[in-house]
Amino acid sequence: MKKNIFLIIMLSVFSFATLSAQDEEASKPKSEVRQYIGAFESSLAQGKWQQAYEWGAKAAAYYASHSLYKESFDMLRRIDSAIDSHIMATSERATYHYQVTKERYRMYTRFGKPERIKEQLGNLELMAGLSSSDSIKNDMLYTKTLYYYTHGQIEKGNQTFKEMATKLTAQKQYGKVDEVYQKLIESGRRSNSASLVAQSYKSYVAWKDSTDAIKHADEIKGLKKQIADSKATIDSQDSSLTARMATIIALSILAIALAVALVGGALVLMRFILLTRKQKKIIKLESDNNALKAKFISNISAQLTPTLNKLDARIPEVKALKDFSNHIQTLSLIETTKEETVETEDTQIAQFCEGIMNQMKGTEKTGVTLTVNAPKMTANFNREYVTHILTHLLSNAIRYTPEGGRVTLDYKKRGAHTHQFIVTDSGCGITIPGGEEGVDNREEVFKAFRGVHDLTTGDGLGLPICKQMALKMKGDLTIDPAYTKGTRFILELHG
């Protein structure tokens, strides 16, 4: 009997202690959320909006983690109300509302409420559009991408992800893009979404390859700046023009040799592009070698520039070497970035063509007629490259057209996705070097470094540069063999 009474007393004491401990543990979270709410109200009173939002968000997250969803949503509505009651710019208000809406989006995602999730995604997009914060806009793109992939909308996910990666890459934020890719891949693994993991990894590999050329170009620019800074620290010394010219000619010959090697390496590389791992290793090795060659060529050209600038530009040979150095750099840059997609924009054809021809007026011989035949329509292409090509072709046409002749710029729509710019002159025509009689060797004029030139009469790189620009735009630049009353060049573009 005594033992039973003792056991009852011990159990009562143990139960009381257990309940007391549970009450104590239960009181801790309540005390914690009260601290969050107190900090929220204090920061709000002081006008510290970011801190107020962070404390309020912690309170809402606490409620959600304890399945107190009503209290969590009430807290978010309280934050929204506080934001609306304060005088601030529309973009700033949208930024804070975006952060609050993002918390709702996370909770509905946790619930698995498709309609609510979609509704909150729309609200997020609206707030991001009103906000001036780049980080908010980038987060919106990431959220949309994750939503599309998670819900099986792969095509939309790819499009949104491409927009986000392009934007961050243009801002040189390679680390952020890489981080976003890793988050997407990890998110797919956590949610057991094979499609999300596959699409994220595929996009990641493609982006990684596309940024290599950009990084190489940035490195080249950095090397140019280092060389220029080093040159600025060297005391100028008097030396004879002959010695300087000899140095420049030697460097130019070396640049030509390296440029030829670069072009040859690029052609070899194109033959071995396959998707196997072993072939990718070969491609990477070749790309690294070509990049080093391009760097070296650009470095040499950059070293020429300060020295040439010290010489008298009125001397024909000096001016010719300056032009040659610039052409070498342009050709090398196109070669190292030819796999990159060029930007395009919608352009009014008639206005564009008239503008280029107006720049040419005043350079023609007496009685030469300059004519533009272009319809009033819109086409999508890269304005910079097309302007460069047409300016060069028209300049040559005007130079070699005698008095009383004619130079014409035409535009022709050849199909749904094909259009042409045509430059025609009534000059003496082009003499095609090399080749046997009866053999079509018109492509020779588009080849760089095909012979030794007197640089004062031209370096022969103008048409090769134009050709490479056309190819980079997925088009082509050719000579019309059927036209025999002068010369006719055809720039054909697709897209």
C-alpha positions in Angstrom: 0.0 0.0 0.0 2.8 2.4 0.9 4.6 1.5 -2.3 1.5 2.4 -4.3 1.1 5.7 -2.6 4.8 6.4 -3.2 4.5 5.6 -6.9 1.4 7.8 -7.3 3.3 10.7 -5.7 6.4 10.2 -7.9 4.2 10.1 -11.1 2.4 13.2 -10.1 5.7 15.0 -9.5 7.1 13.8 -12.8 3.9 14.8 -14.7 4.0 18.3 -13.1 7.7 18.7 -14.0 7.0 17.6 -17.6 4.1 19.9 -18.0 6.1 22.8 -16.5 8.9 22.1 -19.0 6.5 22.0 -21.9 4.9 25.2 -20.8 8.3 26.8 -20.6 9.3 25.6 -24.1 6.0 26.8 -25.5 6.5 30.2 -24.0 9.8 30.7 -25.7 8.5 30.8 -29.3 5.7 33.2 -28.2 8.3 35.4 -26.6 10.4 35.2 -29.7 7.6 36.3 -32.1 6.7 39.1 -29.7 10.2 40.3 -30.0 9.9 40.2 -33.8 6.7 42.2 -33.8 8.2 44.7 -31.3 11.2 45.2 -33.5 8.9 45.6 -36.5 6.9 48.3 -34.8 10.0 50.1 -33.5 11.7 50.1 -37.0 8.4 51.3 -38.5 8.3 54.2 -36.1 11.8 55.2 -37.0 11.2 55.0 -40.7 13.6 52.2 -41.2 11.6 50.4 -43.8 14.0 47.6 -44.8 14.6 46.6 -41.1 10.8 46.8 -40.5 10.1 44.5 -43.4 12.8 42.0 -42.3 11.4 41.8 -38.7 7.8 41.6 -40.0 8.9 38.8 -42.4 10.5 36.9 -39.5 7.2 37.1 -37.6 5.2 35.9 -40.6 7.7 33.1 -41.2 7.5 32.0 -37.5 3.7 31.8 -37.7 3.9 29.8 -40.9 6.5 27.4 -39.5 4.1 26.7 -36.6 1.1 26.2 -39.0 -0.5 29.5 -37.8 -1.2 30.5 -41.3 -4.0 33.0 -40.5 -1.7 34.9 -38.1 1.0 34.7 -40.9 -1.2 36.2 -43.5 -2.5 38.8 -41.0 1.1 39.9 -40.4 1.8 40.2 -44.1 -1.4 42.3 -44.5 -0.2 44.5 -41.7 3.1 45.1 -43.5 1.3 46.0 -46.7 -0.9 48.4 -44.8 2.1 50.1 -43.2 3.8 50.5 -46.6 0.7 52.0 -48.2 0.2 54.5 -45.3 3.7 55.9 -45.7 4.6 58.6 -48.3 7.2 57.2 -50.7 7.9 56.9 -54.5 5.8 54.4 -56.5 9.0 52.4 -57.4 10.1 52.2 -53.8 6.6 51.1 -52.6 6.5 48.5 -55.3 9.9 47.1 -54.1 8.6 46.6 -50.5 5.2 45.1 -51.7 7.2 42.7 -53.9 9.0 41.4 -50.9 5.8 40.9 -49.0 4.1 39.2 -51.9 7.1 36.9 -52.3 6.4 35.6 -48.7 2.7 34.9 -49.7 4.0 33.1 -52.9 6.2 30.9 -50.8 3.4 29.9 -48.4 1.0 29.1 -51.2 3.7 27.1 -52.9 4.1 25.1 -49.6 0.3 24.6 -49.6 0.3 23.4 -53.2 -2.5 25.8 -54.3 -2.0 26.2 -58.1 -4.5 29.0 -58.6 -3.2 31.0 -55.6 0.4 30.4 -56.7 -0.4 31.7 -60.2 -2.3 34.7 -58.8 0.7 35.7 -56.6 3.1 35.2 -59.5 1.0 37.8 -61.4 1.2 40.2 -58.5 5.0 39.7 -58.3 5.4 40.5 -62.0 3.3 43.7 -61.5 5.3 44.9 -58.6 8.6 44.0 -60.3 7.5 46.1 -63.4 6.9 49.1 -61.1 10.1 48.7 -59.1 13.3 50.3 -60.2 15.5 47.7 -58.4 17.5 45.5 -60.7 17.8 42.8 -58.0 14.0 42.7 -57.8 13.7 42.4 -61.6 16.3 39.6 -61.6 14.5 37.8 -58.8 11.3 38.0 -60.7 12.9 36.4 -63.8 14.3 33.6 -61.5 11.0 33.0 -59.8 9.1 32.8 -63.2 11.7 30.4 -64.5 11.4 28.2 -61.5 7.6 28.3 -61.7 7.5 27.4 -65.4 10.0 24.5 -65.0 8.2 23.2 -61.9 4.9 23.2 -63.6 6.2 21.5 -66.8 6.1 24.6 -69.0 9.6 23.9 -70.4 9.4 26.3 -73.4 8.4 29.3 -71.3 10.9 28.3 -68.7 13.7 28.2 -71.3 12.6 31.6 -72.7 12.5 33.3 -69.3 15.7 31.7 -68.2 17.5 32.9 -71.4 16.2 36.4 -70.7 17.6 36.3 -67.2 21.0 34.8 -68.2 21.4 37.3 -71.0 20.7 40.2 -68.8 23.1 39.2 -66.0 25.7 38.2 -68.5 25.5 41.6 -70.2 26.1 43.1 -66.7 29.2 40.9 -66.4 27.6 39.2 -63.4 28.8 35.8 -64.3 28.9 34.6 -60.7 25.2 35.4 -60.2 24.2 33.5 -63.4 26.2 30.5 -62.2 24.6 30.7 -58.8 21.1 30.9 -60.3 21.9 27.8 -62.4 23.0 25.9 -59.4 19.9 26.9 -57.5 17.7 25.7 -60.3 19.5 22.4 -60.5 19.3 21.9 -56.8 15.7 22.9 -56.7 14.9 20.2 -59.4 16.7 17.6 -57.3 14.8 18.5 -54.1 11.5 18.3 -55.9 12.5 15.2 -57.8 11.8 17.0 -61.1 13.9 15.3 -63.7 12.8 17.8 -66.4 13.9 20.7 -64.3 17.3 19.2 -63.6 17.7 18.2 -67.3 16.7 21.6 -68.7 18.7 23.5 -66.1 21.8 21.5 -66.8 21.4 21.8 -70.6 21.0 25.6 -70.4 23.9 25.8 -67.9 26.3 24.0 -70.3 25.1 26.2 -73.2 25.6 29.4 -71.2 29.0 28.3 -69.9 30.2 27.8 -73.5 28.8 31.1 -74.7 30.5 33.2 -72.0 33.9 31.8 -72.7 34.4 34.1 -75.7 33.1 37.1 -73.7 35.6 36.4 -70.9 38.4 36.1 -73.4 37.4 39.5 -75.0 37.4 41.1 -71.5 40.8 39.6 -70.8 42.1 41.0 -74.1 40.8 44.4 -73.2 42.5 44.2 -69.8 45.8 43.3 -71.4 45.4 46.3 -73.8 44.9 48.6 -70.8 47.9 47.1 -69.0 50.1 47.6 -72.1 48.8 51.2 -72.5 49.5 52.0 -68.9 53.0 50.5 -69.1 53.7 52.6 -72.2 52.6 55.7 -70.4 55.3 55.2 -67.7 58.1 54.8 -70.2 60.1 57.9 -70.9 60.0 58.9 -74.6 63.3 58.7 -76.3 64.4 60.3 -79.6 65.1 57.8 -82.3 65.2 57.9 -86.1 62.1 57.4 -88.2 63.8 54.6 -90.0 64.4 52.6 -86.8 60.8 53.0 -85.7 59.5 52.0 -89.1 61.6 48.9 -89.1 60.2 47.9 -85.7 56.6 48.6 -86.9 57.1 46.6 -90.1 58.6 43.6 -88.1 55.6 43.7 -85.7 53.2 43.9 -88.6 54.7 40.9 -90.4 54.4 39.0 -87.1 50.8 40.1 -86.7 50.0 38.9 -90.2 51.6 35.5 -89.6 49.7 35.1 -86.3 46.4 36.2 -87.9 46.9 33.5 -90.7 47.5 31.0 -88.0 44.4 32.1 -86.1 42.2 31.7 -89.2 43.7 28.3 -89.9 43.1 27.2 -86.3 39.5 28.3 -86.4 38.9 26.3 -89.6 40.5 23.2 -88.1 38.4 23.7 -85.0 35.1 23.8 -87.0 35.8 20.4 -88.4 35.9 18.7 -85.0 32.7 20.1 -83.4 30.8 17.1 -82.1 28.9 16.4 -78.9 31.0 13.6 -77.3 33.1 14.3 -74.2 36.3 13.5 -75.9 35.6 15.8 -78.8 34.6 18.6 -76.4 38.0 18.3 -74.8 39.6 18.7 -78.2 37.4 21.7 -79.0 38.2 23.3 -75.7 41.9 22.8 -76.3 41.7 24.4 -79.7 39.6 27.2 -78.5 42.2 28.0 -75.7 45.0 28.0 -78.3 43.0 30.3 -80.7 42.2 32.6 -77.8 45.9 32.9 -76.9 46.7 33.7 -80.5 44.0 36.3 -80.6 45.3 37.8 -77.4 48.8 37.9 -78.7 47.7 39.6 -82.0 45.7 42.1 -80.1 48.6 42.8 -77.8 50.9 43.4 -80.7 48.3 45.8 -82.3 47.9 47.6 -79.0 51.6 48.0 -78.8 51.7 49.5 -82.3 49.1 52.2 -81.5 51.0 54.3 -78.9 54.1 54.2 -81.1 52.2 55.2 -84.2 50.5 58.0 -82.4 54.0 59.6 -81.8 54.6 59.7 -85.5 53.5 62.3 -88.0 50.1 61.2 -89.3 50.6 63.3 -92.4 53.1 60.8 -93.6 51.3 58.4 -95.9 53.2 55.4 -94.7 52.3 56.2 -91.0 48.6 56.7 -91.8 48.6 53.4 -93.7 50.2 51.6 -90.8 47.6 53.1 -88.4 44.7 51.9 -90.6 46.4 48.5 -91.0 46.7 48.1 -87.2 43.0 49.0 -86.7 42.0 46.5 -89.4 44.1 43.7 -87.8 42.3 44.3 -84.4 38.9 44.4 -86.0 39.5 41.1 -87.9 40.9 39.4 -84.9 37.9 40.5 -82.7 35.4 39.1 -85.3 37.3 35.8 -85.5 37.3 35.3 -81.7 33.6 36.2 -81.3 32.2 34.7 -84.5 30.2 32.0 -82.6 28.4 34.7 -80.6 24.9 35.8 -81.7 24.8 39.4 -82.9 22.1 41.7 -81.6 19.4 42.8 -84.1 16.7 45.5 -84.1 13.8 46.5 -86.3 14.9 49.2 -88.8 13.0 51.4 -91.3 14.7 50.4 -94.6 14.0 53.5 -96.6 15.2 55.9 -93.9 18.3 53.7 -93.1 19.4 53.5 -96.8 18.9 57.2 -97.4 20.9 58.0 -94.3 23.9 56.0 -95.5 23.8 57.4 -99.0 23.6 61.0 -97.7 26.9 60.4 -95.9 28.5 59.5 -99.2 27.3 62.6 -101.0 30.0 65.1 -101.8 32.7 62.4 -102.4 31.5 61.5 -105.9 33.1 62.8 -109.1 31.3 65.3 -111.3 28.1 64.0 -112.9 28.0 60.8 -110.9 24.4 59.9 -109.9 23.8 58.4 -106.4 20.5 56.6 -106.2 18.6 54.7 -103.5 15.8 52.2 -104.3 14.3 51.1 -100.9 10.7 50.4 -99.9 9.1 51.9 -96.9 9.1 48.7 -94.7 10.8 47.3 -91.7 13.5 44.6 -91.4 15.4 43.1 -88.5 19.2 43.1 -88.6 22.3 44.3 -86.9 22.6 48.0 -87.8 26.3 48.4 -86.8 27.5 45.6 -89.1 25.2 46.4 -92.0 26.2 50.1 -91.8 29.9 49.2 -91.9 29.5 46.9 -94.9 27.4 49.3 -97.0 29.6 52.3 -96.2 32.7 50.4 -97.3 31.0 49.1 -100.5 29.5 52.5 -101.5 32.9 54.3 -100.7 34.7 51.9 -103.1 32.0 52.1 -105.7 32.1 56.0 -105.7 35.9 56.0 -105.8 36.1 53.8 -108.9 33.1 55.2 -110.8 34.1 57.8 -113.5 32.4 61.1 -114.3 28.9 60.7 -115.5 28.5 57.2 -114.0 26.0 55.8 -111.6 26.1 54.3 -108.1 22.9 52.6 -106.8 21.9 51.1 -103.4 18.9 48.7 -103.7 17.0 46.7 -101.2 15.1 43.5 -102.2 12.9 41.2 -100.2 13.6 37.7 -101.5 11.4 35.6 -99.2 9.7 35.5 -95.8 13.1 35.4 -94.0 15.6 36.5 -96.7 16.5 40.0 -97.8 19.3 41.7 -99.8 21.2 45.0 -99.9 22.6 45.5 -103.4 25.4 48.0 -104.3 25.9 48.6 -108.0 28.3 50.9 -109.9 29.1 51.6 -113.5 32.9 51.6 -112.9 35.7 49.5 -114.4 34.8 46.4 -112.4 37.1 44.4 -110.1 40.1 42.5 -111.3 40.1 39.1 -109.6 43.7 38.1 -108.7 45.0 34.6 -109.2 43.1 31.6 -110.7 43.0 30.1 -114.2 41.0 31.3 -117.1 37.4 30.1 -116.8 37.7 29.3 -113.1 35.3 31.1 -110.8 37.7 32.7 -108.3 35.6 35.7 -107.1 36.0 34.6 -103.5 39.7 35.6 -103.7 38.8 39.2 -103.0 37.3 38.2 -99.7 40.4 36.4 -98.4 42.6 38.2 -95.9 46.4 38.3 -96.3 46.3 36.8 -99.8 49.4 38.7 -100.9 51.9 41.4 -100.1 50.4 44.9 -100.4 51.7 48.4 -100.6 49.9 49.7 -97.5 49.7 53.2 -98.8 47.4 52.0 -101.5 45.3 49.8 -99.2 45.9 46.7 -97.1 43.3 44.5 -98.7 41.4 43.8 -95.5 38.3 45.9 -96.1 36.3 43.3 -98.1 37.5 40.4 -95.9 36.3 42.2 -92.8 32.9 42.9 -94.5 32.7 39.2 -95.5 33.4 38.1 -91.9 30.7 40.5 -90.6 28.2 39.1 -93.1 29.0 35.5 -92.1 28.7 36.4 -88.4 25.2 37.6 -89.1 24.4 34.2 -90.6 24.4 35.8 -94.1 26.9 36.2 -96.9 28.5 38.9 -99.1 29.1 38.0 -102.8 29.9 39.5 -106.2 27.2 39.1 -108.9 28.9 37.3 -111.8 26.0 38.1 -114.2 26.6 41.9 -113.9 29.2 43.0 -116.5 28.7 46.8 -116.7 30.7 47.5 -113.6 30.5 45.8 -110.2 27.6 44.6 -108.2 27.9 43.4 -104.5 25.0 41.5 -102.9 24.7 41.4 -99.1 22.2 38.7 -98.2 20.8 38.3 -94.7 18.4 35.8 -93.2 16.0 36.2 -90.3 
